[in-house]
Amino acid sequence: MTTESTAQTAPIGVARQGNWVRRIPWTLIVFLLFASVPWVGSRYDTFLAEQIAIDALFAVSLNLLLGTTGLVSFGHVAYFGVGAYVCGILMKTYEVPFWLAFPAAGLGAALFALVSGYFCVRLIKLYFAMLTLAFSQIVWAIAYKWNDVTGGDQGLPEIPFPNLDWMSAIPGIGDLRESDQFYLLTLAIIAVSFAILHRIVRSPFGRVLTTIRDNPERAAFIGVNVRAYQLAAFVVAGTFAGFAGALYGIFSRGVFADYVFWSKSAEVMIMAILGGMGYFWGPPVGAAALVWLNQAITDYTQYWPFVLGAILLVLLFAFPGGIVGGIALLWARLQGRRRA
């Protein structure tokens, strides 16, 4: 097998050859850069960074199904929406503290993922994908029509920020705006979520998922309960999508039915594919690229959907393995030339 093919097909969770570049703590550097935004950037920069961070968590949760397990879900937005509505309803309608509403959002998304996943994993390929889409449309219809609970087409505006008085005692943070303090809290939660998901992907459980992705028949032959593992992946992915939805509802100061529409699933899938679904950090890179491109293009032309679509086509054709995959392939070629 050539260096090029190895770079393209190395599965998530499998360690690649180490070198000085990979020994640099890139994750810590990126986290510190994001954490510094409230002090060195504008309010718009903080807004953009928070949107990227939340979308990154949403994309990584999808990639546990898409890239790690090989399940193409068109309805992942359902769990995002369930988390957003559970947290929003509890905090606004019942004045439940964030520290209770947020875990409840993940639990609600996990329970819905368990129920919907129970049926979805019994189907394969296209039928599986279409059933996930059907479940997401059911959630959207409920959100749009259940006026007494979800607010219907008016949604749930003015979701309150959590009580962050305790952050005022932290040097350098107490003087920040409430929105900036919530941004830092969001960043910390997402960092912990990334650490947990990264550990899951690299665990024996994650390796079983990649085996199922590569050859489900062989996995079943050696005694793996394929459906049980797929359902477990469904629940884990749904839980973290629910967390992302809960954070997004507070970040945007409202929860609306549009958050559960199928196009949001397409958007997060583009993020995962664009960044590189064969790499754990591919979806966050794809989220950053898509959010930045969307914001940059809309400032210059009213035809931004056409321009954005054209740019995405070029990127996807130029980097079939995603942006991270393209960088890994380029680096492997450079290393090969140096050895030669």
C-alpha positions as CSV (number, residue, x, y, z in Angstrom):
1,M,0.0,0.0,0.0
2,T,1.4,3.4,-0.9
3,T,1.8,6.4,1.4
4,E,-0.9,8.2,-0.6
5,S,-3.5,5.5,-0.1
6,T,-2.7,5.1,3.5
7,A,-3.3,8.8,4.1
8,Q,-6.6,8.7,2.3
9,T,-8.1,5.6,4.0
10,A,-6.6,5.5,7.5
11,P,-9.7,5.1,9.7
12,I,-10.7,7.3,12.6
13,G,-9.2,6.1,15.8
14,V,-6.1,4.5,14.3
15,A,-2.9,6.2,15.2
16,R,-0.8,7.5,12.3
17,Q,3.0,7.7,12.2
18,G,4.3,10.4,14.6
19,N,6.5,13.3,13.7
20,W,7.4,16.7,15.1
21,V,4.4,18.3,13.5
22,R,1.9,15.9,15.2
23,R,3.7,16.4,18.5
24,I,2.8,20.1,18.5
25,P,-0.3,20.5,20.9
26,W,-2.5,21.9,18.1
27,T,-5.7,21.2,20.0
28,L,-4.5,23.3,23.0
29,I,-3.3,26.1,20.7
30,V,-6.7,26.3,18.9
31,F,-8.5,26.2,22.2
32,L,-6.5,29.0,23.6
33,L,-7.0,31.1,20.4
34,F,-10.7,30.6,20.7
35,A,-10.7,31.4,24.4
36,S,-8.8,34.7,23.7
37,V,-11.4,36.0,21.3
38,P,-13.5,38.0,24.0
39,W,-10.3,40.0,24.9
40,V,-8.7,40.5,21.5
41,G,-11.7,40.4,19.1
42,S,-14.9,42.3,18.5
43,R,-18.4,41.2,19.5
44,Y,-18.9,40.0,16.0
45,D,-15.7,37.9,16.3
46,T,-17.0,36.3,19.5
47,F,-20.4,35.6,17.8
48,L,-18.7,33.9,14.9
49,A,-16.3,31.9,17.1
50,E,-19.3,30.7,19.2
51,Q,-21.3,29.6,16.2
52,I,-18.3,27.7,14.8
53,A,-17.7,26.0,18.1
54,I,-21.3,24.8,18.5
55,D,-21.5,23.7,14.9
56,A,-18.3,21.9,15.3
57,L,-19.7,19.9,18.2
58,F,-22.8,19.2,16.2
59,A,-20.7,18.0,13.2
60,V,-18.5,15.8,15.4
61,S,-21.5,14.1,16.9
62,L,-22.8,13.4,13.4
63,N,-19.4,12.1,12.3
64,L,-19.6,9.4,15.0
65,L,-22.4,7.9,12.8
66,L,-21.2,9.0,9.4
67,G,-17.4,8.6,9.5
68,T,-16.9,6.1,12.4
69,T,-19.9,3.8,12.1
70,G,-20.7,4.3,8.4
71,L,-24.4,5.3,8.9
72,V,-25.6,8.0,6.7
73,S,-28.2,10.0,8.7
74,F,-30.3,12.7,7.1
75,G,-32.2,13.4,10.3
76,H,-29.4,14.2,12.8
77,V,-31.0,17.6,13.3
78,A,-33.8,16.0,15.2
79,Y,-31.6,15.4,18.2
80,F,-30.2,18.9,17.9
81,G,-33.7,20.2,17.9
82,V,-34.9,18.1,20.8
83,G,-32.0,19.3,22.9
84,A,-32.7,22.9,22.0
85,Y,-36.4,22.7,22.8
86,V,-35.9,20.7,26.0
87,C,-33.4,23.2,27.4
88,G,-35.3,26.2,26.1
89,I,-38.7,25.1,27.5
90,L,-37.2,24.2,30.9
91,M,-35.2,27.4,31.2
92,K,-37.9,29.8,29.9
93,T,-41.2,28.3,30.8
94,Y,-40.3,26.6,34.1
95,E,-37.3,28.7,35.1
96,V,-35.2,25.6,35.6
97,P,-31.5,26.4,36.2
98,F,-29.1,25.8,33.3
99,W,-27.2,23.1,35.3
100,L,-30.3,21.0,35.3
101,A,-31.8,22.0,32.0
102,F,-28.6,21.3,30.0
103,P,-28.2,17.6,31.1
104,A,-31.9,17.2,30.6
105,A,-31.5,18.3,27.0
106,G,-28.9,15.6,26.4
107,L,-31.1,13.0,28.2
108,G,-34.1,14.0,26.1
109,A,-32.1,13.7,22.9
110,A,-30.6,10.4,24.0
111,L,-34.1,8.9,24.7
112,F,-35.4,10.1,21.3
113,A,-32.3,8.7,19.6
114,L,-32.8,5.4,21.4
115,V,-36.4,5.1,20.2
116,S,-35.8,6.3,16.7
117,G,-32.5,4.4,16.4
118,Y,-34.2,1.2,17.5
119,F,-36.2,1.2,14.2
120,C,-33.6,2.9,12.0
121,V,-30.8,0.3,12.6
122,R,-33.1,-2.4,11.3
123,L,-32.9,-0.9,7.8
124,I,-29.8,-0.5,5.6
125,K,-28.3,2.2,3.4
126,L,-30.9,4.2,1.6
127,Y,-33.9,3.0,3.7
128,F,-32.0,3.8,6.9
129,A,-31.2,7.3,5.6
130,M,-34.8,7.9,4.6
131,L,-36.2,6.7,7.9
132,T,-33.9,9.1,9.8
133,L,-35.2,11.9,7.6
134,A,-38.7,10.9,8.3
135,F,-38.1,11.0,12.1
136,S,-36.6,14.5,11.8
137,Q,-39.6,15.7,9.8
138,I,-41.9,14.4,12.6
139,V,-40.0,16.4,15.1
140,W,-40.2,19.5,12.9
141,A,-43.9,19.1,12.4
142,I,-44.4,18.8,16.2
143,A,-42.3,21.8,16.8
144,Y,-44.1,23.8,14.2
145,K,-47.7,22.9,15.3
146,W,-47.5,22.4,19.1
147,N,-48.1,26.1,19.9
148,D,-48.8,25.6,23.6
149,V,-45.4,24.0,24.3
150,T,-43.0,24.9,21.5
151,G,-44.5,28.3,20.4
152,G,-45.3,26.9,17.0
153,D,-44.0,29.1,14.1
154,Q,-43.2,31.8,16.6
155,G,-40.8,29.6,18.5
156,L,-39.4,30.3,21.9
157,P,-37.7,33.8,21.8
158,E,-35.7,35.3,24.6
159,I,-34.2,32.2,26.1
160,P,-32.3,33.5,29.2
161,F,-28.6,33.2,29.8
162,P,-27.7,31.0,32.7
163,N,-26.8,32.5,36.1
164,L,-23.1,33.2,35.7
165,D,-22.4,35.2,38.9
166,W,-19.9,32.6,39.9
167,M,-17.7,33.5,37.0
168,S,-17.3,37.1,38.3
169,A,-14.9,35.8,40.9
170,I,-12.5,34.6,38.2
171,P,-9.8,37.2,37.6
172,G,-10.1,38.7,34.1
173,I,-13.5,37.2,33.4
174,G,-15.7,39.1,35.8
175,D,-15.5,42.3,33.8
176,L,-16.6,40.6,30.6
177,R,-20.1,41.0,29.1
178,E,-22.6,38.3,30.0
179,S,-22.6,37.0,26.5
180,D,-18.8,36.7,26.5
181,Q,-18.9,34.8,29.8
182,F,-21.4,32.4,28.3
183,Y,-19.1,32.0,25.3
184,L,-16.3,30.9,27.6
185,L,-18.6,28.5,29.4
186,T,-19.8,27.1,26.0
187,L,-16.2,26.7,24.9
188,A,-15.3,24.7,28.1
189,I,-18.4,22.4,27.7
190,I,-17.5,21.8,24.0
191,A,-13.8,21.1,24.9
192,V,-14.9,18.5,27.4
193,S,-17.4,17.0,24.9
194,F,-14.6,16.7,22.3
195,A,-12.4,15.0,24.8
196,I,-15.1,12.4,25.6
197,L,-16.0,11.8,21.9
198,H,-12.3,11.5,21.0
199,R,-11.9,8.9,23.8
200,I,-14.9,7.0,22.6
201,V,-13.6,6.9,19.0
202,R,-10.2,5.6,20.1
203,S,-11.6,3.1,22.6
204,P,-12.3,-0.6,21.9
205,F,-15.9,0.4,21.4
206,G,-14.8,2.9,18.7
207,R,-12.7,0.2,17.0
208,V,-15.7,-2.1,16.8
209,L,-17.7,0.7,15.2
210,T,-15.0,1.1,12.5
211,T,-15.0,-2.6,12.0
212,I,-18.8,-2.5,11.4
213,R,-18.3,0.4,9.0
214,D,-15.8,-1.4,7.0
215,N,-17.4,-4.9,6.9
216,P,-20.6,-5.4,8.9
217,E,-20.9,-9.0,7.7
218,R,-17.5,-9.9,9.0
219,A,-18.2,-8.1,12.3
220,A,-21.4,-10.2,12.7
221,F,-19.4,-13.3,11.8
222,I,-16.9,-12.8,14.6
223,G,-19.8,-12.4,17.2
224,V,-20.4,-8.6,17.2
225,N,-24.0,-7.6,17.8
226,V,-24.0,-5.1,14.9
227,R,-27.4,-3.6,15.6
228,A,-26.7,-3.1,19.3
229,Y,-23.4,-1.3,18.6
230,Q,-25.1,0.8,15.9
231,L,-27.9,1.7,18.3
232,A,-25.3,2.6,21.0
233,A,-23.5,4.9,18.5
234,F,-26.9,6.4,17.6
235,V,-27.6,7.2,21.3
236,V,-24.1,8.7,21.9
237,A,-24.3,10.8,18.8
238,G,-27.8,12.0,19.6
239,T,-26.8,12.9,23.1
240,F,-24.0,15.3,22.0
241,A,-26.2,16.7,19.2
242,G,-28.7,17.5,21.9
243,F,-26.0,19.3,23.9
244,A,-25.1,21.3,20.8
245,G,-28.7,22.2,20.3
246,A,-29.1,23.3,23.9
247,L,-26.1,25.6,23.6
248,Y,-27.3,26.9,20.3
249,G,-30.7,27.9,21.7
250,I,-29.1,30.0,24.4
251,F,-26.5,31.4,22.0
252,S,-29.1,32.5,19.5
253,R,-31.5,33.7,22.4
254,G,-34.3,31.6,21.0
255,V,-35.4,28.2,19.7
256,F,-37.4,28.0,16.5
257,A,-38.9,25.3,14.2
258,D,-36.3,26.2,11.5
259,Y,-33.6,24.6,13.8
260,V,-35.2,21.2,13.2
261,F,-35.8,21.5,9.4
262,W,-34.1,18.9,7.2
263,S,-31.8,21.5,5.6
264,K,-29.9,21.8,8.9
265,S,-29.0,18.1,8.6
266,A,-27.7,18.7,5.1
267,E,-25.7,21.7,6.4
268,V,-24.0,19.7,9.1
269,M,-23.3,16.8,6.8
270,I,-21.6,19.2,4.4
271,M,-19.4,20.3,7.3
272,A,-18.4,16.7,8.1
273,I,-17.6,15.9,4.5
274,L,-15.9,19.2,3.7
275,G,-13.6,18.9,6.7
276,G,-12.9,15.2,6.2
277,M,-15.2,12.6,7.8
278,G,-12.2,10.1,8.0
279,Y,-10.6,12.3,10.6
280,F,-11.8,13.2,14.1
281,W,-10.9,16.9,13.6
282,G,-12.2,17.0,10.1
283,P,-15.8,18.1,11.0
284,P,-14.6,21.0,13.2
285,V,-12.4,22.2,10.3
286,G,-15.4,21.8,8.0
287,A,-17.7,23.8,10.4
288,A,-15.2,26.6,10.6
289,A,-14.7,26.7,6.8
290,L,-18.5,26.6,6.0
291,V,-19.4,29.2,8.7
292,W,-16.6,31.6,7.6
293,L,-17.4,31.2,3.9
294,N,-21.1,31.8,4.5
295,Q,-20.4,35.0,6.5
296,A,-17.8,36.3,4.1
297,I,-19.7,35.7,0.9
298,T,-23.0,37.2,2.1
299,D,-21.2,40.5,2.8
300,Y,-20.3,40.8,-0.9
301,T,-23.1,39.5,-3.1
302,Q,-26.8,38.7,-2.9
303,Y,-26.1,35.6,-5.0
304,W,-24.2,34.0,-2.1
305,P,-25.9,30.6,-2.3
306,F,-24.7,30.2,-5.9
307,V,-21.1,31.4,-5.0
308,L,-21.0,29.2,-1.9
309,G,-22.2,26.2,-3.8
310,A,-19.5,26.7,-6.5
311,I,-16.8,27.1,-3.9
312,L,-17.9,23.9,-2.1
313,L,-17.9,21.9,-5.3
314,V,-14.3,23.1,-6.1
315,L,-13.2,22.2,-2.5
316,L,-14.9,18.8,-2.6
317,F,-13.4,17.9,-5.9
318,A,-10.0,19.2,-5.0
319,F,-10.0,17.4,-1.6
320,P,-12.0,14.2,-1.9
321,G,-10.9,13.2,1.6
322,G,-11.9,16.6,2.9
323,I,-9.7,19.6,3.9
324,V,-7.9,17.6,6.7
325,G,-7.5,14.6,4.4
326,G,-6.0,16.9,1.7
327,I,-3.6,18.4,4.1
328,A,-2.6,14.9,5.4
329,L,-2.1,13.7,1.9
330,L,0.0,16.7,0.9
331,W,2.2,16.3,4.1
332,A,2.7,12.6,3.3
333,R,3.9,13.4,-0.2
334,L,6.3,16.0,1.2
335,Q,7.6,13.6,3.7
336,G,8.0,11.0,1.0
337,R,10.1,13.4,-1.2
338,R,12.3,14.2,1.8
339,R,13.0,10.5,2.4
340,A,13.7,10.0,-1.3
